[in-house]
Amino acid sequence: MSKLFESFQIKGINFKNRIVMSPMCQYSATDGFASNWHLVHYGSRAVGGTGTIMVESVGVSSEGRISPNDLGIYNPEHVIKLKEITDFIKEQGAVPAIQLGHAGRKASAQIFQEWKGDGTVNEKNGGWQPVAPSPIKFIEEYPEPKELDKEGIEKVVNDFKKAAERAIEAGFQMIEIHSAHGYLLHEFLSPLANKRTDEYGGSFENRIRLLLEVVDAVNSVLENKVPLFVRISATDWVKEGAWDLEQSIKLTKLLKEKGVDAMDVSTGAVIPDAIIPVGPGYQLPFASRIKKEVDGILVGTVGMITNAVQAETILLNNEADLIFLGRELLRNPYFPLEAAKELREEIEWPLQYTRGKRK
């Protein structure tokens, strides 16, 4: 059997293969509500054989959304459509997962038709005041964020806890905390965005404090029954005075002690002008190093993984445990079905599609 299609269990949840749909914002929600677009989008990838379908970053609060068009889970009524989506994903034998996030200083972004942020939406047009660990703009076109006070930090922790409760109610079988890509929890980790002088800033122990509090709050809901992943940016791609791989390794060891089951290892995005050597598997060395240094926690890798042999080789070389696919699954919802054929692996096809199966 190929490693890519090897099944495994975490906390009693069965994952049929090691392919994970990486969370990718669709910017297609209204007031945080999912729609039929989301049902078909995520459902198609489940039909296509992906083992874990992770819903895009979902705002734990209204002000935590990246844009006004982001999904939310801050309203109890958001659960209704999300439950429809998770039910369908489960019917296809896949695990429905959700990424819980808070956009921090990158919130209230303007999303144009080309699906990328370009400035922000002002409050008069339905936007809101972003918050952050420190009043430092992401880019000049963005407003200065409001520095979170102790009450605001407590609200963030409680918002993540409530979001986890609603995620379980909606039928999600795995939860990921988004602490990467320059959003709020990553902003607290990185000295580039965090200039605080209280217990949430300065030292490594202080900068990781909020993330650890969020993990504890979410874990209090999961009760060791639901797998918990954390996505990090393993480096800011800045040589000095930034978040880096060594700190990521230290953090991973602490998260393991707190019961986190897997690390979803990405990189960058806390500042706009970092020089990143993008290429096939460019983030793999960071995941591989974390896996080597920290025993007893699963490690996922992401970033320009585009074919079955590449994914299989990563697993066979023990460089990662999980393969997160992003853009490749946008291009091809049926990548796993084709990958199985390429790896000469016999997997179950949807009955309705067996006529299209190549002999």
C-alpha positions in Angstrom: 0.0 0.0 0.0 1.2 3.5 -0.8 1.8 5.8 2.2 -0.4 8.5 0.7 -3.4 6.2 0.8 -2.6 4.7 4.2 -5.4 5.1 6.7 -4.8 6.2 10.3 -6.7 7.2 13.5 -6.5 10.1 15.9 -8.6 10.0 19.0 -10.9 7.4 17.5 -11.5 9.4 14.3 -10.6 7.4 11.2 -8.8 9.2 8.3 -8.9 7.1 5.1 -5.8 8.7 3.6 -3.1 11.3 4.3 -4.4 13.9 1.9 -5.8 17.0 3.6 -7.6 19.8 1.7 -5.8 22.9 2.9 -8.1 25.7 4.1 -8.6 28.2 1.3 -10.8 31.3 1.6 -13.7 31.5 -0.9 -14.8 35.0 0.0 -18.3 33.9 -0.9 -20.3 34.3 2.3 -22.8 36.9 3.3 -22.8 37.9 7.0 -20.7 34.9 7.7 -23.3 32.4 6.4 -22.2 29.5 4.2 -24.1 28.9 0.9 -24.6 26.2 -1.7 -21.3 27.4 -3.2 -19.6 26.0 -0.1 -21.6 22.8 -0.1 -20.7 22.1 -3.7 -17.1 23.3 -3.4 -16.2 21.2 -0.3 -18.5 18.3 -1.3 -16.8 18.0 -4.7 -13.4 17.4 -3.0 -14.9 14.8 -0.7 -16.4 13.0 -3.7 -13.0 13.2 -5.3 -11.4 11.1 -2.6 -9.6 13.6 -0.3 -9.5 12.1 3.2 -9.8 15.3 5.2 -11.9 18.3 3.9 -10.8 21.4 5.9 -13.2 24.4 5.5 -11.5 27.7 5.0 -10.5 30.0 7.9 -13.8 30.8 9.6 -14.1 33.9 11.7 -14.5 33.3 15.4 -16.0 36.7 15.6 -17.5 39.2 13.2 -14.4 41.5 13.6 -12.2 38.4 13.2 -13.1 37.8 9.6 -10.5 38.6 6.9 -13.1 40.2 4.8 -16.9 41.0 4.9 -17.3 37.9 2.6 -15.7 35.4 4.9 -17.4 32.5 6.6 -18.2 33.0 10.3 -19.1 30.8 13.2 -20.0 33.6 15.7 -23.7 33.3 15.1 -25.6 30.2 16.3 -27.5 30.2 13.0 -24.2 29.7 11.1 -24.3 26.1 12.3 -27.3 25.2 10.2 -25.7 25.3 6.7 -22.3 24.1 8.1 -24.1 21.0 9.4 -25.5 20.3 5.9 -21.9 20.5 4.6 -20.4 18.2 7.2 -23.1 15.7 6.7 -22.4 15.4 3.0 -18.6 15.2 3.6 -19.1 12.3 6.0 -21.4 10.5 3.6 -18.4 10.4 1.2 -16.2 8.8 3.8 -14.1 11.9 4.5 -13.5 13.8 7.7 -15.0 17.3 7.9 -12.5 19.7 9.5 -12.6 23.4 10.2 -10.0 26.1 10.6 -10.8 28.7 13.3 -9.2 32.0 12.8 -9.0 35.7 13.7 -7.5 38.0 11.1 -6.1 40.6 13.5 -4.6 43.6 11.8 -5.3 42.1 8.3 -9.1 42.1 8.9 -11.8 44.0 7.0 -9.9 43.5 3.8 -11.4 44.5 0.4 -11.7 41.5 -1.8 -12.1 42.2 -5.6 -13.0 39.7 -8.3 -9.5 38.4 -8.6 -9.8 37.0 -5.1 -7.1 38.8 -3.3 -7.0 41.6 -0.7 -6.2 45.1 -1.8 -6.7 47.6 0.9 -9.6 47.5 3.4 -13.3 48.2 3.7 -14.0 51.3 5.8 -16.6 51.3 8.5 -19.0 53.4 6.5 -19.1 50.7 3.8 -19.6 47.7 6.2 -16.0 47.3 7.4 -14.7 47.5 10.9 -11.8 48.5 13.1 -9.1 45.9 13.1 -7.3 44.9 16.3 -3.8 43.6 16.9 -1.2 43.1 19.6 0.3 46.5 18.8 -0.9 49.5 16.7 1.3 48.7 13.7 -0.2 48.7 10.2 0.3 45.6 8.0 0.8 47.9 4.9 0.3 51.6 4.5 -3.1 51.2 2.8 -4.5 49.5 5.9 -5.7 51.4 8.9 -3.8 51.4 12.1 -5.1 48.6 14.2 -6.4 49.1 17.8 -4.1 47.5 20.4 -5.9 44.8 22.3 -6.3 45.5 26.0 -6.7 42.7 28.6 -10.5 42.6 28.1 -10.0 42.4 24.4 -7.6 39.5 24.8 -10.0 37.7 27.1 -12.8 38.1 24.4 -10.5 36.6 21.8 -9.9 33.5 23.9 -13.6 33.2 24.7 -14.5 33.6 21.0 -12.3 30.7 20.0 -13.9 28.6 22.8 -17.4 29.4 21.6 -16.4 28.8 18.0 -15.1 25.3 19.0 -18.5 24.6 20.7 -20.4 25.6 17.5 -18.0 23.6 15.3 -18.7 20.4 17.2 -22.4 21.2 17.0 -22.0 21.6 13.3 -20.5 18.1 13.0 -16.9 18.9 12.4 -14.6 16.0 13.4 -11.3 17.9 13.5 -10.5 21.5 14.5 -7.5 23.5 13.4 -6.4 26.8 15.2 -5.0 29.3 12.7 -1.8 30.8 14.1 -0.1 31.5 10.8 0.0 33.9 7.8 0.2 37.1 9.7 -3.2 36.8 11.3 -3.9 37.6 15.0 -2.3 34.7 16.8 0.8 34.8 14.5 0.9 38.6 15.1 1.3 37.9 18.8 4.1 35.3 18.1 6.2 37.5 15.9 8.3 40.4 17.2 7.7 42.1 13.9 4.1 42.7 14.8 4.2 42.4 18.6 5.8 45.3 20.5 4.0 44.9 23.7 5.7 45.3 27.1 3.1 43.4 29.2 2.8 39.6 29.8 1.8 39.1 26.1 4.9 40.7 24.6 8.7 40.7 24.7 10.0 37.2 25.6 9.2 34.0 23.7 7.1 32.8 26.7 5.1 36.0 26.6 4.5 36.1 22.9 3.2 32.5 22.8 0.9 33.1 25.8 -2.2 34.0 23.8 -1.9 30.9 21.5 -1.5 28.6 24.5 -4.5 30.2 26.2 -6.6 29.6 23.0 -5.4 26.0 22.8 -6.4 25.4 26.5 -9.8 27.0 25.8 -10.5 25.0 22.7 -9.3 21.8 24.4 -11.7 22.4 27.3 -14.5 22.0 24.7 -13.0 19.0 22.8 -12.4 17.0 26.0 -9.7 14.9 24.3 -12.3 13.4 22.0 -11.7 15.5 18.8 -8.3 15.9 17.0 -6.8 19.3 17.3 -4.4 20.8 14.8 -2.5 24.1 14.8 -1.3 25.9 11.7 1.9 28.0 12.1 4.2 30.0 9.9 7.4 28.3 10.8 9.4 31.4 9.8 8.8 35.0 8.9 11.5 34.8 6.3 13.4 37.6 8.1 16.9 37.0 9.4 16.8 38.9 12.7 14.1 40.1 15.2 11.4 37.8 13.8 9.7 34.5 14.3 11.9 31.6 13.1 12.2 27.8 12.9 14.0 27.4 16.3 11.1 29.2 18.1 8.6 27.0 16.1 10.3 23.9 17.3 10.1 25.1 20.9 6.5 26.0 20.4 5.6 22.6 18.9 7.1 20.9 22.0 4.8 22.9 24.2 1.8 22.4 22.1 2.4 18.6 22.1 2.4 18.7 25.9 -1.0 20.5 25.7 -2.5 17.7 23.7 -2.2 19.2 20.2 -2.3 16.2 17.7 -0.7 17.7 14.6 1.1 20.8 13.3 0.2 22.2 9.9 3.5 23.9 8.9 3.4 26.8 6.5 5.5 30.0 6.5 5.4 33.8 6.1 2.9 36.5 5.5 3.3 38.6 8.7 4.9 41.3 6.6 4.4 42.0 2.9 7.9 42.4 1.7 9.7 39.3 3.0 11.8 37.6 0.3 10.4 34.0 -0.1 12.1 31.5 -2.4 8.9 30.0 -3.7 9.2 26.7 -5.6 8.0 23.1 -5.4 8.0 21.9 -1.8 9.7 25.1 -0.7 8.1 24.8 2.8 8.9 21.2 3.3 12.3 21.7 5.0 10.5 23.4 7.9 8.0 20.7 8.4 10.7 18.1 8.1 12.9 19.7 10.7 10.0 20.0 13.2 9.1 16.4 12.6 12.7 15.4 13.2 13.0 17.4 16.4 9.6 16.7 18.1 8.5 13.1 18.6 4.9 12.1 19.2 3.1 14.8 17.1 2.0 14.5 13.5 3.4 17.1 11.0 1.7 18.2 7.8 3.4 20.0 5.0 2.0 22.4 2.4 3.1 24.5 -0.5 3.3 23.7 -4.3 2.8 20.0 -3.9 1.3 19.1 -7.2 1.6 15.4 -8.1 1.3 12.0 -6.5 4.9 10.9 -6.7 6.1 14.1 -5.0 3.6 13.6 -2.2 4.4 9.9 -1.8 8.1 10.6 -1.7 7.7 13.1 1.1 5.9 10.5 3.2 8.3 7.7 2.3 11.2 9.8 3.3 9.5 10.5 6.6 9.7 14.2 6.1 6.0 14.7 7.0 3.0 12.7 8.0 0.3 14.6 6.1 0.1 16.2 2.7 -1.9 19.4 2.6 -3.0 20.3 -0.9 -4.3 23.8 -1.8 -4.3 25.1 -5.3 -3.9 21.6 -6.8 -7.3 20.7 -5.4 -8.8 24.0 -6.8 -7.5 22.9 -10.2 -8.5 19.2 -9.8 -11.1 18.1 -7.2 -10.4 14.5 -8.2 -6.7 14.6 -7.7 -6.8 11.6 -5.2 -8.6 9.4 -7.7 -6.0 10.1 -10.3 -3.1 9.9 -7.8 -4.3 6.4 -6.7 -4.0 5.2 -10.3 -0.6 6.7 -10.7 0.6 5.0 -7.5 -1.1 1.7 -8.6 -3.3 1.9 -5.5 -6.8 0.5 -5.6 -9.3 2.8 -3.8 -13.0 2.9 -3.8 -14.6 5.3 -6.3 -18.0 6.8 -5.9 -20.5 4.3 -7.4 -21.9 7.0 -9.6 -18.5 7.7 -11.2 -17.2 4.1 -11.8 -18.1 4.2 -15.5 -15.4 6.9 -15.8 -12.7 4.8 -14.1 -9.8 4.0 -16.4 -8.9 0.3 -16.7 
